[in-house]
Amino acid sequence: MDMQKDTIYLDNGASTKTDKKVLEAMKPYMFETYAVATSDFAYTMGIEAKEALNEAREKIAKELKGGSQEIIFTSCATESNNLALKGVAEKGDGDHIVISKIEDFPVLNTAKTLEKRGFDVTYLDVDEKGFVDIEQLKDSLKDETVLVSIQHGNQEIGTLQDVEKIAKICEEEDVLYHTDATHTFGRLPIDVSKVPMDLVTVSPHTIHGPRGTAALYIREGTPIKKQMDGGFQENNMRAGVENIPGAVGFAEAVDLIDEEENERIRKMRDDLIKGITSDIPDTVLNGPEKERTPQNANITFQYVEGESITLHLDMRGIAVSTGSACFSKSLEASHVILGIGGDHERAHGSVRFTFGRFNNEEQVDKVIKDTSEVIERLREISPLSKKEE
């Protein structure tokens, strides 16, 4: 327990420490107002629960500049993405979907499932920084296209797509557009009143909110089929007893974020990138220098394995991941690094550092120092290490 307390946690792209203020906001709906959200003609506790749910919905909608009736609570970002892709695919008139090759698994694998069911899926290429090929996107759209799903910020290398341009292209071609904003919501502005996004996946687990809840923004009038049968909860879009503590915690997590925090996180990220790439030779920053999520730094250390790096840093009390969080238990090369033109060696040597509210500059200095020492030691014993004459 003492070791965990002192850990420098830099895997906030996978999940974040729940803020104590979030937990305090949730507690009353676990131990006091614990009823389900009932109609206005039911008992008092149920009415209070419904009011809390609606208030949470309004706060999340406000952050997106959308309407509260357009927010559907789900159990996680994965469910939101599944609802977006499968719901639109099964409701639409066409059978063609467009995604990028570097989408996170909930979108990537949902598209593959739809492909097995007979849907035609186009996987867009990205350049060496992870940006979607806009011309390929335009050329791929056809009468049968029902949905384009391209993420806002990449889960591994942090690349920020030009969602405004993508959304306008889709609008002009009368095609629905979904974006997975799991890694940008709260950290960067998203304005659905100005940008014609039809569906947006958001989650609190990357902004110090609770796990087990998320949401899908569905623009009013968007044709989409319900995926979970049962009751008529969530505007008859998602059956099941609502997670009211989770929704309240989600809203509180949104309230706690401010631009000062996001700027502080961005500065720590920049300082880490500058420190590591200047102190340690043979390093490659994966993704763009500027157009990236504020919290993300993904670096390849040549001639060493990312898994070895993470293990040695862990022994020093530093928690990072190799590739995406979902890849950490897999021996496969990261599809994102391969997608931007990297080889297997580059993919396996990549390490992702992601920042959050509870990190500080003193930690950044230690991480740079310890990473430098770890890389130097690993290269000394690595059979992959470059031999200089």
N, C-alpha and C positions, 0 to 999 in steps of 0.2 A: 504493500500500500504506500509506503514512504517513497518507493521508487516511482510509482505512478504519479504521486503528488508533485515530484520534482521534474517530471518529464516535460521536455520542450516539444509540444505537440504541433507538428507542421503537416498534418493530414486533414486539414479542415475542408478540403474538397470532397472527402469521403463522408464525414459527419463532424459536427461541432459539439463542443461542450454546451449543454443547456444552461442558459443564464438563470441564476437563482431568482431573478425577478419574473422570469417566464414561469418557473415552477410555482412561485407564490400566486401568480395570477390563475394558474390551473387548479390549485388545491381546493378552492371553494366548490368547484364543479365535480370534485371527486368525493368530498365528505359532507357537503352541505346541500348544494343544489345539484343533486345527483340523478334527478329524473330525466326521462327522455324528453325531447322537444315536442311538446304537444300543442294542439290548437288553442286559440284564444278562449275557447269555451270549456277548457278543461281545468284541472286544479292548479293552484298557485305555483307550486314548485316547477311543474311542467311549463307553465307560461314563462317563468323566469329563465328556465333553461333555453327556451326558444328565443327569448330576447337576447340572451348572451350569444347564441349561435348567429343570429341575424346581425348583431353588432360586430362580431368577428368577420362576418362576410363583407360587411360594409367597409371595414378598415382595409381588408385585402383588396377589395375592388377599388378603393380610393388610391391605393399605391399604384395600381395599374391604369388609373383614370378610366375605369369601366363602371358598369352598373352592378349593384349587388346581386341582382337576379341572374347575372352572367357568371357567377362564381359557384362552382360545384366542388364540394369537399370530397376528397378521396382518402385512401389509406397511405399513399406514398406517390412519389413522382412516377414510378414505374406504372402504377395503375392509371394515373392521369394520361401518360403517353399511350398506353394500351387503349383507353377509352377514346382518345383523339383519333388514332389511326384506324382501329377496328370499327369504331362507331361511325366515322365518316365513310370508310370504305364500304361498309355494309348498307349504308343508307343512300349513297350516291348512285348516279346513273352510269358512271364509267367504271373502268377496272384498272386504271393506271395511277400509280403513286410515284412520287419523286422524293428521294432523300439524298443526303450526302454520304460518302463512304466513311466518314469519321464520326458519325452520330454515336451517342452513347447506346449501350446495349438495349435499354427498353424500347428505343425507336428502331434500332438496327434489327434486332431479333423479332420484333413485332412485324416489321416489313417482310422479313424472311418467312414468317409464318403465313402472312397473307399471300406471299408468292407461291407457297406450297398449296394454297387454296385456289390458285388459278389467277391471282392478280398479277399484273405486269408491273414490275418495279424497276425504276431507273436509279442507279447509284452514281451520283455526280462525283466527278473528280475534284480534287483540291490541289492547290499549288504547294510549293515547298514551305509556305508559312501556314497552310491550313485553310486558305480562303477558297470558297466555292467558285467554280468556273461559271460566271454569270452567263456567258454566251452559250455554254452547254445547257444551262438551265432553260434559257429561252428556247433553244432548239428542241429540248426534250418535251416541252408542253404540247399537248394535242387534245383533240376533242374528248378523248376518253379519260383525260387526267382529272381525278377527283380531289387530289390533295398533294401539296408540297409540304414536307416536314424537314426543315433545316434549323438546327439549333442556334441559339443566340450566342452562347459562349461554350467553347469546347471543354470537356471534363478533364482532359489530360494536359493539353498544351495551352489552353486558355484563349485560343483564337476567337476574336469577336467577329461574327459575320455581319455584313451590311444588311441587317434585317429590314431596314426601311426600303432599300432598293428591291430586295427580294419580295417583300410584301406588295409593293406597287406593281411589280411585274405580274404577280399572281392576280392582283385585282384587275389589271388590264385584260388579262386572259380569262377572267371569270373562273379562277381556280382557287379553292380554299387553301389557306396557309396556316400551318401550325408551327410553333417554335417551342423547343424545350429550353426554358429559361431557369432551370434548376440552379445553375452556377452564376446567374447574373441578377436574379430577383433580389431586390434590397440593396445590392451593391452598385447597380447601374440603373438609370431611369428607363422605364418601359411605359410608353404612353399609347394605349390602344385607341384613344380618341383621335390621335393624329396619324398613327401608323396602322394600316389596315390588316392587322393580324386577326385571324378568325378564332384561333385556339392557342392558348398559352399555358404551358405547364409550369407551376411554381411550387416550391417546397420550403418549409422552415428548417429542415435538418442541416442546411449549409449556412444558416444565419443565426445559430444559437437558439433555435426553437426545438420543439419536441420531435421525435421520430414517431412514425405511425399515423401521420396526417400529412396531407398536401392538398392541392387544389388544381382544378382545370378551369381556366377562363374560356367560356364558350360565347362568342358574340351572338347576341339575340338574332334569331332567324337562321342560324347555322344548322343545316340538316345533319343530324347525328343520331345513331341508334344506341339506346341503352344497352349496357353490357352485363349488368348484374340484376337479375330478376329477383323480385320479392315485393317489398312495399313501394310506397310512392315518395320516399324521401328525396331530398335534393332536387326539387322541381321535377320529380319523376325521372331523374337521370341516373340515380345511383341508389339502389335499394340497400337497406341496412340501418341499424341504429347509429345515429350520428355520434362521432367522437367529439363531444362538446368540450371536454378539457383540452383536447388537442387543438381544436379550432381556436379556442381562447388563447392558448399558448402561442399558436401561429400568429395571431393578431398582435399579441404583446411583443413577440420577436420583431415584427415589422416596426412597431412603435419605437423600439429601443435603438434602431439603427439611425445614424445621422451621417451627413457628408463628412464631418470631421473624422469619424471613425474610418470611413472608406478611404479617405486621403492618407490616414496614418497607416492603414494596411498596404496601400499602394506604395508608400515610401519604403516600408520594410521590405516589400517584394523587390523594389528597384535596388535597394542597398544590398540585398542578398545576391541578386544577379550580378551586380557590379563587383562585389567582393569575391564571389566564387570564380567568375570568368576571368578576372584579372589576376587572382592569386594562384589559380590552378590551371596549368597548361592543358591543351588538348581537350577542351570542353566545348560543347555546342549547345546554344540556347535553342530549344525547340519551340516553334511558334514565333510570332512577330514580337518586336521590341515594345511597340506602343499599343497596337490595337488588340489588347489582351485583357482578360478579366483581372481586376485589381489584386486578387489574392494569389494568383498563380505564377509559379516559376518552375519550368520543366527543363532540366539540363541533362545532357548526355555526357558521361565521363568515359572517354575512350579508353579501351584496353582493360576495363574492369566490368564485372557483372553488377547490374543494379541490385540484384538480390543480396550480394555480398555487402554492398554499400549500406543497404537498409539494416542488415543484421548488425554490422559494426557500429553504425550510428545508434542503433537501439541499445547496444551495450553501454553507450555513452549517455543514454537518457534522452535521445532525440528520435522522435517518431516521424518518419516520412514514408512515402510509398514509391514503388517502382511501377511506372506506367499508371493506369487508372487504378482506383481502389478495387474495382471488380477483377483486375488482372493479377492481383498480388498472389493469388493461389494457383495461377496458371503458368504453364511452361511455354505457352504460345507467345509469339512476338506481338507487341501492341499493334492493333490494326490502325491506330491513329498515326504512329510513327511510320509504319509502312505506307500509309496513305499519303503522307507528305514526301515520299520518296526515300525515306531512310531504309537501310538494310537491317537484317536481323541483329547484327552486332550493335548498331546504334539503338535499336529498340530495347535490347536487353540491358544496355548500359544507361538507360534513362532513369532519372529520379525526379519525382514530383514533390515540390515543397509548396504547401498552400497555407496561407495565413488566416488568422481570425482575431476576434476581439481581445483574447487573452494573451496574445503574443506581444513582445516588446523589443526595443532596439538592442538591449543587452543580450537577449536570446539570439538575435541575428548575428551579433559578433561572435558568440560562442559557436553557433552552427557553422559559420564560415571557417573558423579556426579548426574545429573538430573535423569538418568535412575534408579540409586540406590535408590534415594528418592521416585520415583514413584512406584517402585516395593515394597518397604517397606510399603508404604501407602496402596497400593492395596491389599497386603497380609493381612494387618490388618483387612480389611473389607470383604475379599473374603470368601465365604462359602467353597471354594475348598482348603483353606489354611490348611497346616498340623498343627495339634494340638499336641504340645509337652507336655508331662506330667511333 
